[in-house]
Amino acid sequence: MLAAIALRSLSPCTRGWVTLILAVASLVFGRTAHAQEQTLEEMEWVGKQVIPAQAGFSLRNGEAPVELQHRVLVYKVEKVNGPWLWLVADDVEGWAQPSQVVAEDKALDVLTEAIRANPNDAYAFAMRGFAWRELRKDLDVALGDYDEAIRLDPASVEARLGRGAIYRSKRDYDRAMADYDEAIRLDSNSPTAHAERAWLWRLKQDLDKAMADYSEAIRRDPRNSTLYNYRGIAWDLKGETDKAIADYSTAIRLNPKNAHAYGNRGRDRLSRGEYDRGIADFEIALRLDPKNLVNVSGRAEGYRKKGDFEKALTELNDAIKSHPEAASLFSDRASVWLEKRDFAKANEDFDRCVQLSPQDAVSLFNRAVGRQCAGKISLSLADLSRAIRLTPKEKDYVAARSETYLALGEYDRARADCDTYLRLTDDAGWKKGEGILLALLAHAAARLAKKDQDCERYLRLCEEKSPPDNPLMPYVRYLRGQIQEDELLDGVSGDWTTHAVRLLLGLDRELKGKRDEAIEHYQFVKENARPSTWQCRMVLIRLDFLEHGVKTAEKKP
């Protein structure tokens, strides 16, 4: 009775929060007097997942509260200390009392009871939307709850961010942007709102705006390890590896338990040829998060790139035994078989990968590479075409098909794919080094098809769009007659550029009727490039084309 009188004396808004807390206590902590004497350890809290049950939820770490800045997370209970739970999620950790949270398996019941008790409780609707989204993965039901939360409280930043995340997942980017813009208008100081909008800018491929939002989020929360990790990813997408590694390193310094930052830095170090340092990063990431298959694959990739194929196979064999339905692991193991030139085993693994994920364009693209290495060119083209249909704006698949058509002597089809690639490449892409290779291949296809009137257009495109220091620009100057072949070859460095220039010189020698010199350039690529690289695959097809004078039939590996 006293409780009822007390509730009636509160404002409707405050009454809502108290009702929610009482519902939590009733459903989760309601027990006999004897049970109330039980310790939290006896209740087996450790290892459970929980979500906030109160508006204004916060954690304590030391004397000061942990600022969550509108972040709503699923926490794991790692330990207990008397009446306190130690909660961890991402880079956030701190103490909370049981009345502040609700266990994952009780969340929907508790929140539904709170809504029944007070149908105008916007926070309960927002949190139930979060539970549907994060715990049950039911986006449509979650969307309805977020809609109601916003109707009841249009100023709820958490509800705006939650609904925006659902629209983003559904690829309804305009509605997602509207929610994120409104969240920032409501609280321009929220680093979470800026970070969420930055993620959407990344998906929309506007990396400059993504970078601006990430930097603003970091300015407002400079000790947030997760934000540095996310900005590092954006730097990677811009091709700024050094800046990405700097951000990942800052993320690790701020939170030495940030497994994602270790994995991302490890990947970048592998890309720079720092194999031992990259492997070391993946080993730390795996100690922190041993079930993360991305890091398993990363360490195996490091072993593969070092040439330690047996370690790579051992790593992947063990992972596949534990995760036989993980398609990516079969693809990773197939890449090792390619390096060992065991094309039959590689294609067995690629086939299994596609069986497990038949609508995954990446799996189809990887199998296309394996089939090309095995001489199965028409099957490879079929996979590339399927991948392009699934993701028509993925330029790498279009590039791979254009290279295959060019090697086969299907010059018009090669140019059509090159032109598609070039249309998809904006100025930012050209600045990152994209575009010039496909423009040069289109130039070669036009010359080989004896359509010289189109050749000038491709060279001008290279000169107007590509940075002067692009490693392929010396080949453009060679075609212009500004430098000789010896000077060109003396100036190139790095495997990728060397093999690309040798391939292009081979095409040039063919056009000049110097077949033996063309073959010499192709043989150089064949003997020195890894078999899975586009340069090696292309010259193998081209050598066969030159030998037979017609498009090749299927060959046995």
C-alpha positions as MATLAB code, in Angstrom:
seq = 'MLAAIALRSLSPCTRGWVTLILAVASLVFGRTAHAQEQTLEEMEWVGKQVIPAQAGFSLRNGEAPVELQHRVLVYKVEKVNGPWLWLVADDVEGWAQPSQVVAEDKALDVLTEAIRANPNDAYAFAMRGFAWRELRKDLDVALGDYDEAIRLDPASVEARLGRGAIYRSKRDYDRAMADYDEAIRLDSNSPTAHAERAWLWRLKQDLDKAMADYSEAIRRDPRNSTLYNYRGIAWDLKGETDKAIADYSTAIRLNPKNAHAYGNRGRDRLSRGEYDRGIADFEIALRLDPKNLVNVSGRAEGYRKKGDFEKALTELNDAIKSHPEAASLFSDRASVWLEKRDFAKANEDFDRCVQLSPQDAVSLFNRAVGRQCAGKISLSLADLSRAIRLTPKEKDYVAARSETYLALGEYDRARADCDTYLRLTDDAGWKKGEGILLALLAHAAARLAKKDQDCERYLRLCEEKSPPDNPLMPYVRYLRGQIQEDELLDGVSGDWTTHAVRLLLGLDRELKGKRDEAIEHYQFVKENARPSTWQCRMVLIRLDFLEHGVKTAEKKP';
ca = [
       0.000    0.000    0.000;
       2.787    2.409    0.891;
       4.478    1.590   -2.390;
       1.282    2.382   -4.308;
       0.857    5.716   -2.495;
       4.495    6.567   -3.135;
       4.146    5.828   -6.819;
       1.047    7.994   -7.164;
       2.912   10.894   -5.585;
       5.616   10.824   -8.285;
       5.526   12.519  -11.687;
       4.391   10.302  -14.610;
       7.935   10.220  -16.046;
       9.594    9.277  -12.728;
       6.811    6.799  -12.019;
       7.722    5.047  -15.287;
      11.314    4.498  -14.260;
      10.347    3.280  -10.784;
       7.805    0.886  -12.287;
      10.482   -0.524  -14.558;
      12.887   -0.999  -11.639;
      10.173   -2.742   -9.589;
       9.402   -5.008  -12.541;
      13.066   -5.930  -12.778;
      13.201   -6.673   -9.067;
       9.983   -8.676   -9.198;
      10.909  -10.914  -12.100;
      14.650  -11.253  -11.616;
      15.262  -10.850   -7.915;
      11.924  -11.856   -6.417;
      12.692  -14.702   -4.015;
      12.144  -15.928   -0.475;
      13.821  -14.475    2.585;
      16.182  -17.450    2.571;
      17.073  -16.820   -1.093;
      17.742  -13.166   -0.322;
      20.513  -14.309    1.978;
      22.225  -16.150   -0.860;
      25.392  -14.577   -2.265;
      25.589  -13.278   -5.802;
      28.126  -16.035   -6.534;
      25.495  -18.631   -5.613;
      23.193  -17.011   -8.154;
      25.853  -17.706  -10.804;
      26.015  -14.192  -12.237;
      29.498  -14.638  -13.614;
      29.414  -15.224  -17.379;
      25.870  -13.952  -17.857;
      24.982  -11.266  -20.372;
      22.930   -8.304  -19.163;
      21.510   -5.061  -20.546;
      20.650   -1.789  -18.766;
      17.308   -1.629  -16.994;
      17.287    2.053  -16.049;
      17.290    5.365  -17.821;
      20.519    7.162  -17.119;
      22.324    3.851  -16.606;
      25.980    4.306  -15.690;
      28.912    2.295  -14.366;
      31.438    3.165  -11.700;
      35.151    2.586  -12.053;
      36.900    4.029   -9.048;
      35.306    7.190   -7.707;
      34.011    8.618  -10.983;
      31.119    7.301  -13.081;
      31.915    5.884  -16.516;
      30.518    8.209  -19.170;
      28.542    6.127  -21.689;
      27.457    9.047  -23.909;
      24.238    7.376  -25.166;
      25.999    4.031  -25.781;
      23.663    1.098  -25.147;
      25.572   -2.186  -24.900;
      25.221   -5.836  -24.018;
      27.494   -6.440  -21.033;
      29.105   -9.592  -19.707;
      29.363  -10.125  -15.958;
      32.995  -11.021  -15.297;
      33.082  -10.980  -11.492;
      31.135  -10.007   -8.398;
      32.107   -8.226   -5.226;
      29.453   -8.193   -2.553;
      26.426   -6.352   -3.987;
      28.303   -5.237   -7.104;
      28.695   -6.748  -10.591;
      31.754   -6.061  -12.741;
      30.460   -5.512  -16.299;
      32.504   -5.506  -19.496;
      31.514   -4.617  -23.086;
      33.915   -3.564  -25.823;
      36.262   -1.076  -24.136;
      33.747   -0.202  -21.395;
      33.998   -1.737  -17.932;
      32.844   -0.872  -14.455;
      30.705   -1.752  -11.437;
      26.909   -1.793  -11.374;
      24.306   -3.069   -8.944;
      21.892   -5.852   -9.910;
      18.919   -3.474   -9.814;
      20.496   -1.508  -12.682;
      20.541   -4.404  -15.155;
      18.440   -7.264  -16.406;
      19.746  -10.655  -17.499;
      19.617  -11.491  -21.204;
      17.173  -14.388  -20.808;
      14.759  -12.233  -18.756;
      15.068   -8.975  -20.680;
      12.065   -9.211  -22.987;
       9.762  -10.419  -20.195;
      10.881   -7.680  -17.825;
      10.587   -4.914  -20.404;
       7.212   -6.152  -21.658;
       5.927   -6.171  -18.064;
       7.208   -2.621  -17.619;
       5.363   -1.524  -20.769;
       2.163   -3.179  -19.557;
       2.511   -1.321  -16.283;
       3.123    1.993  -18.084;
       2.282    2.085  -21.816;
       3.797    5.585  -22.030;
       7.266    4.435  -20.923;
       9.466    5.527  -23.855;
      12.625    4.152  -22.267;
      11.125    0.669  -21.847;
      10.121    0.656  -25.531;
      13.627    1.774  -26.560;
      15.293   -0.883  -24.426;
      12.939   -3.598  -25.662;
      13.799   -2.516  -29.198;
      17.459   -2.897  -28.269;
      16.782   -6.371  -26.852;
      14.966   -7.454  -30.019;
      17.779   -6.044  -32.163;
      20.837   -7.247  -30.278;
      19.634  -10.339  -28.424;
      17.027  -11.822  -30.783;
      18.218  -10.260  -34.077;
      14.611   -9.482  -35.043;
      14.984   -6.119  -36.759;
      11.359   -5.694  -37.797;
       9.951   -6.139  -34.290;
      12.736   -3.939  -32.896;
      11.883   -1.229  -35.416;
       8.300   -1.108  -34.150;
       9.468   -0.603  -30.572;
      11.887    2.161  -31.578;
       9.121    3.887  -33.542;
       6.925    3.881  -30.450;
       9.750    5.109  -28.226;
      10.340    8.065  -30.558;
       6.609    8.814  -30.766;
       6.470    8.965  -26.971;
       9.761   10.845  -26.603;
      10.976   12.528  -29.812;
      14.098   13.756  -27.956;
      15.364   10.253  -27.110;
      18.887   10.104  -28.549;
      19.211    6.390  -27.695;
      16.048    5.556  -29.635;
      17.188    7.633  -32.627;
      20.555    5.862  -32.677;
      18.930    2.451  -32.268;
      16.465    3.028  -35.099;
      19.220    4.465  -37.257;
      21.235    1.271  -36.741;
      18.292   -0.821  -37.954;
      17.796    1.323  -41.053;
      21.546    1.063  -41.685;
      21.355   -2.737  -41.442;
      18.459   -2.706  -43.891;
      20.499   -0.454  -46.223;
      17.869    2.270  -45.951;
      20.633    4.831  -45.733;
      18.505    7.949  -46.168;
      16.308    7.124  -43.157;
      19.351    6.087  -41.139;
      21.035    9.408  -41.930;
      17.912   11.328  -40.902;
      17.931    9.624  -37.488;
      21.658   10.184  -36.963;
      21.388   13.847  -37.999;
      18.536   14.327  -35.537;
      20.463   12.580  -32.754;
      23.388   14.951  -33.312;
      21.020   17.937  -33.399;
      19.603   16.801  -30.060;
      23.073   16.298  -28.532;
      25.949   17.573  -30.643;
      28.367   16.614  -27.857;
      27.593   12.896  -28.187;
      30.645   10.979  -29.481;
      28.410    7.938  -29.969;
      26.136    9.808  -32.375;
      29.098   11.059  -34.418;
      30.639    7.566  -34.474;
      27.394    5.951  -35.645;
      27.012    8.507  -38.428;
      30.657    7.977  -39.396;
      29.949    4.276  -39.878;
      27.092    5.171  -42.224;
      29.357    7.546  -44.186;
      31.772    4.611  -44.577;
      29.005    2.452  -46.022;
      28.080    5.287  -48.376;
      31.786    5.406  -49.360;
      32.174    9.034  -48.344;
      35.381    8.521  -46.387;
      36.146   12.203  -45.896;
      32.866   12.750  -44.051;
      33.380    9.509  -42.119;
      36.811   10.735  -41.071;
      35.375   14.076  -39.971;
      32.775   12.400  -37.755;
      35.266    9.952  -36.250;
      37.649   12.798  -35.492;
      34.841   14.785  -33.883;
      33.865   11.767  -31.777;
      37.485   11.365  -30.659;
      37.737   15.078  -29.844;
      34.782   14.679  -27.511;
      35.931   11.363  -26.022;
      39.724   11.218  -26.480;
      40.246    8.154  -24.266;
      37.820    5.915  -26.159;
      39.862    3.043  -27.600;
      37.041    1.850  -29.861;
      36.839    5.196  -31.666;
      40.535    5.076  -32.579;
      40.084    1.550  -33.877;
      37.162    2.644  -36.062;
      39.044    5.636  -37.402;
      41.956    3.321  -38.178;
      39.626    1.264  -40.356;
      38.606    4.435  -42.201;
      42.283    5.316  -42.749;
      42.793    1.837  -44.183;
      39.910    2.343  -46.580;
      41.562    5.578  -47.715;
      44.818    3.706  -48.321;
      46.593    5.530  -45.471;
      48.208    2.501  -43.806;
      50.672    4.464  -41.657;
      47.899    6.594  -40.164;
      45.745    3.502  -39.657;
      48.517    1.745  -37.725;
      49.017    4.882  -35.606;
      45.327    4.869  -34.635;
      45.335    1.123  -33.908;
      48.408    1.612  -31.717;
      46.666    4.402  -29.808;
      43.619    2.170  -29.365;
      45.875   -0.538  -27.899;
      47.659    1.921  -25.605;
      44.316    3.141  -24.251;
      42.944   -0.394  -23.904;
      45.505   -3.234  -24.029;
      42.559   -5.679  -24.171;
      41.267   -4.337  -27.502;
      41.554   -7.522  -29.577;
      40.035   -5.877  -32.654;
      42.771   -3.231  -32.744;
      45.485   -5.888  -32.477;
      43.901   -7.840  -35.343;
      43.568   -4.759  -37.536;
      47.150   -3.687  -36.873;
      48.312   -7.227  -37.575;
      46.585   -7.209  -40.950;
      48.215   -3.914  -41.899;
      51.631   -5.131  -40.821;
      51.235   -8.211  -43.023;
      50.310   -5.955  -45.947;
      53.598   -4.071  -45.439;
      55.638   -7.278  -45.367;
      56.198   -7.105  -41.591;
      55.222  -10.744  -41.188;
      56.679  -11.475  -37.746;
      55.176   -8.325  -36.217;
      51.841   -9.038  -37.869;
      51.793  -12.612  -36.577;
      52.692  -11.337  -33.089;
      49.687   -8.985  -33.166;
      47.361  -11.803  -34.197;
      48.724  -13.998  -31.403;
      47.848  -11.337  -28.819;
      44.431  -10.887  -30.416;
      43.814  -14.633  -30.147;
      44.862  -14.715  -26.495;
      42.319  -11.972  -25.833;
      39.613  -13.452  -28.062;
      40.449  -17.109  -28.840;
      37.185  -17.821  -30.661;
      37.561  -15.035  -33.227;
      38.035  -16.780  -36.582;
      39.171  -13.543  -38.250;
      42.279  -13.593  -36.092;
      42.813  -17.313  -36.719;
      42.734  -16.574  -40.447;
      45.025  -13.573  -39.957;
      47.725  -15.579  -38.215;
      47.461  -18.336  -40.834;
      47.806  -15.676  -43.555;
      50.966  -14.450  -41.859;
      52.439  -17.945  -41.935;
      51.420  -18.304  -45.595;
      53.013  -15.026  -46.590;
      56.192  -16.003  -44.739;
      56.247  -19.204  -46.782;
      55.656  -21.396  -43.716;
      52.868  -23.345  -45.405;
      52.852  -26.240  -42.948;
      52.174  -23.945  -39.975;
      49.423  -22.250  -41.948;
      47.827  -25.591  -42.821;
      48.081  -26.838  -39.242;
      46.385  -23.690  -37.976;
      43.574  -23.917  -40.515;
      43.112  -27.688  -40.200;
      42.607  -27.323  -36.447;
      40.183  -24.434  -36.959;
      38.172  -26.355  -39.556;
      37.839  -29.335  -37.173;
      36.305  -26.999  -34.604;
      34.248  -24.978  -37.118;
      33.394  -27.274  -40.070;
      30.688  -24.880  -41.301;
      32.921  -21.791  -41.452;
      33.201  -21.079  -45.180;
      36.005  -18.528  -44.787;
      38.348  -21.131  -43.293;
      38.051  -23.338  -46.382;
      38.816  -20.327  -48.559;
      41.868  -19.504  -46.434;
      43.151  -23.079  -46.645;
      42.577  -23.081  -50.394;
      44.855  -20.027  -50.635;
      47.632  -22.033  -48.986;
      47.123  -24.901  -51.450;
      47.398  -22.367  -54.276;
      50.768  -21.225  -52.938;
      51.864  -24.881  -52.845;
      50.551  -25.209  -56.423;
      48.234  -28.024  -55.386;
      45.386  -26.731  -57.494;
      43.218  -29.833  -57.064;
      43.090  -29.485  -53.262;
      42.654  -25.734  -53.573;
      39.583  -26.143  -55.728;
      38.141  -28.803  -53.430;
      38.281  -26.267  -50.612;
      36.919  -23.460  -52.805;
      34.029  -25.739  -53.829;
      33.245  -26.433  -50.175;
      33.370  -22.720  -49.433;
      30.819  -21.975  -52.161;
      28.596  -24.841  -50.981;
      28.506  -23.295  -47.534;
      27.866  -19.754  -48.827;
      26.462  -19.976  -52.373;
      25.294  -16.362  -52.468;
      28.566  -14.913  -51.194;
      30.333  -12.977  -53.939;
      33.715  -13.200  -52.197;
      33.529  -17.009  -52.172;
      32.687  -17.048  -55.873;
      35.532  -14.657  -56.669;
      38.029  -16.764  -54.727;
      36.905  -19.918  -56.515;
      37.255  -18.097  -59.836;
      40.906  -17.459  -58.948;
      41.419  -21.115  -58.086;
      39.790  -22.262  -61.303;
      41.970  -19.950  -63.356;
      45.079  -21.359  -61.688;
      43.847  -24.832  -62.623;
      43.222  -23.803  -66.238;
      39.432  -23.962  -65.919;
      38.877  -20.644  -67.623;
      35.226  -20.866  -68.676;
      34.184  -22.020  -65.187;
      36.215  -19.159  -63.731;
      34.414  -16.651  -65.944;
      31.064  -18.109  -64.846;
      31.993  -17.532  -61.193;
      33.157  -13.985  -61.892;
      29.932  -13.184  -63.728;
      27.859  -14.544  -60.807;
      29.898  -12.485  -58.345;
      29.339   -9.351  -60.449;
      25.597   -9.984  -60.613;
      25.480  -10.276  -56.827;
      27.589   -7.136  -56.239;
      27.605   -5.071  -59.445;
      29.533   -2.196  -57.837;
      32.425   -4.339  -56.601;
      35.191   -3.180  -58.920;
      37.684   -5.948  -58.184;
      35.414   -8.577  -59.731;
      34.893   -6.463  -62.846;
      38.664   -5.952  -63.092;
      39.350   -9.689  -62.814;
      36.899  -10.472  -65.605;
      38.322   -7.759  -67.841;
      41.852   -9.163  -67.336;
      40.607  -12.640  -68.234;
      38.841  -11.463  -71.381;
      41.936   -9.535  -72.469;
      44.186  -12.553  -71.974;
      41.767  -14.685  -73.974;
      41.759  -12.239  -76.890;
      38.161  -11.077  -76.313;
      39.136   -7.439  -76.585;
      35.706   -5.815  -76.868;
      34.450   -7.586  -73.750;
      37.664   -6.669  -71.947;
      37.229   -2.997  -72.827;
      33.567   -3.031  -71.777;
      34.544   -4.277  -68.321;
      37.415   -1.794  -68.124;
      35.031    1.019  -68.959;
      32.612   -0.178  -66.261;
      35.445   -0.191  -63.726;
      36.527    3.299  -64.729;
      32.957    4.629  -64.404;
      32.841    3.219  -60.864;
      36.135    4.905  -59.928;
      35.755    8.427  -58.578;
      38.487   11.031  -58.137;
      39.251    9.758  -54.637;
      39.774    6.304  -56.100;
      42.205    7.627  -58.681;
      44.134    9.408  -55.934;
      44.471    6.091  -54.088;
      45.958    4.488  -57.196;
      42.826    2.914  -58.636;
      41.912    3.340  -62.272;
      45.291    3.604  -63.973;
      45.842   -0.145  -64.395;
      42.432   -0.712  -65.966;
      42.887    2.333  -68.191;
      46.201    0.865  -69.426;
      44.613   -2.550  -69.990;
      41.770   -0.878  -71.912;
      44.408    0.955  -73.944;
      46.096   -2.370  -74.761;
      42.747   -3.987  -75.655;
      41.917   -1.101  -77.994;
      45.307   -1.417  -79.743;
      45.010   -5.202  -80.031;
      41.515   -4.771  -81.509;
      42.979   -2.215  -83.941;
      40.750    0.539  -82.619;
      43.491    3.119  -82.330;
      41.035    6.026  -82.250;
      40.132    5.101  -78.666;
      43.674    4.681  -77.385;
      44.360    8.368  -76.785;
      41.342    8.685  -74.511;
      42.717    6.119  -72.068;
      46.181    7.691  -71.944;
      44.722   11.151  -71.329;
      42.618    9.689  -68.545;
      45.773    8.373  -66.856;
      47.545   11.701  -67.217;
      44.594   13.775  -65.988;
      43.365   11.604  -63.122;
      46.340    9.682  -61.748;
      48.854   11.240  -59.338;
      52.253   11.823  -61.021;
      53.974    9.570  -58.485;
      51.772    6.556  -59.236;
      54.184    3.641  -59.890;
      52.534    2.906  -63.253;
      52.904    6.452  -64.601;
      56.404    5.670  -66.006;
      54.704    3.151  -68.311;
      52.439    5.940  -69.582;
      55.567    7.993  -70.314;
      57.036    4.957  -72.081;
      53.980    4.744  -74.328;
      54.360    8.458  -75.064;
      57.946    7.828  -76.156;
      59.363    9.937  -73.331;
      61.505    7.127  -71.874;
      62.972    3.882  -73.235;
      62.263    0.359  -72.002;
      65.580    0.043  -70.158;
      64.927    3.252  -68.245;
      61.395    2.060  -67.472;
      62.551   -1.274  -66.044;
      65.388    0.318  -64.090;
      62.927    2.631  -62.357;
      60.285    0.122  -61.223;
      60.405   -1.538  -57.809;
      58.240   -3.918  -55.840;
      56.806   -7.208  -57.044;
      53.344   -5.891  -57.918;
      54.605   -3.017  -60.086;
      57.414   -5.041  -61.679;
      55.092   -7.854  -62.713;
      52.401   -5.432  -63.925;
      54.901   -3.519  -66.074;
      56.350   -6.757  -67.491;
      52.864   -7.919  -68.457;
      52.068   -4.592  -70.110;
      55.390   -4.676  -71.980;
      54.489   -8.148  -73.206;
      51.246   -6.822  -74.658;
      53.160   -3.921  -76.209;
      55.677   -6.329  -77.811;
      52.839   -8.367  -79.280;
      51.434   -5.231  -80.890;
      54.832   -4.495  -82.402;
      55.051   -7.983  -83.854;
      57.860   -9.057  -81.477;
      56.316  -12.290  -80.271;
      59.490  -13.775  -78.772;
      60.145  -10.660  -76.699;
      56.512  -10.704  -75.523;
      56.884  -14.304  -74.390;
      60.105  -13.413  -72.585;
      58.255  -10.802  -70.520;
      55.394  -13.229  -69.830;
      57.833  -15.961  -68.775;
      59.431  -13.558  -66.299;
      56.053  -13.025  -64.639;
      55.249  -16.746  -64.714;
      58.524  -17.649  -62.995;
      58.545  -14.873  -60.378;
      54.945  -14.035  -59.445;
      52.879  -16.045  -57.000;
      50.413  -18.257  -58.911;
      47.305  -16.639  -57.411;
      48.224  -13.082  -58.464;
      46.317  -11.518  -61.325;
      49.550  -10.972  -63.259;
      50.507  -14.660  -63.122;
      47.002  -15.881  -63.960;
      46.771  -13.488  -66.870;
      50.126  -14.409  -68.435;
      49.373  -18.145  -68.141;
      46.167  -17.634  -70.124;
      47.950  -15.347  -72.581;
      50.820  -17.777  -73.163;
      48.323  -20.502  -73.931;
      46.464  -18.146  -76.240;
      49.664  -17.332  -78.136;
      50.539  -21.007  -78.435;
      47.194  -22.091  -79.798;
      46.103  -18.913  -81.548;
      42.544  -19.416  -80.323;
      40.756  -19.305  -76.994;
      41.796  -22.251  -74.876;
      39.661  -25.239  -74.082;
      39.494  -26.505  -70.525;
      42.760  -27.984  -69.349;
      43.391  -30.427  -66.545;
      45.335  -28.976  -63.637;
];
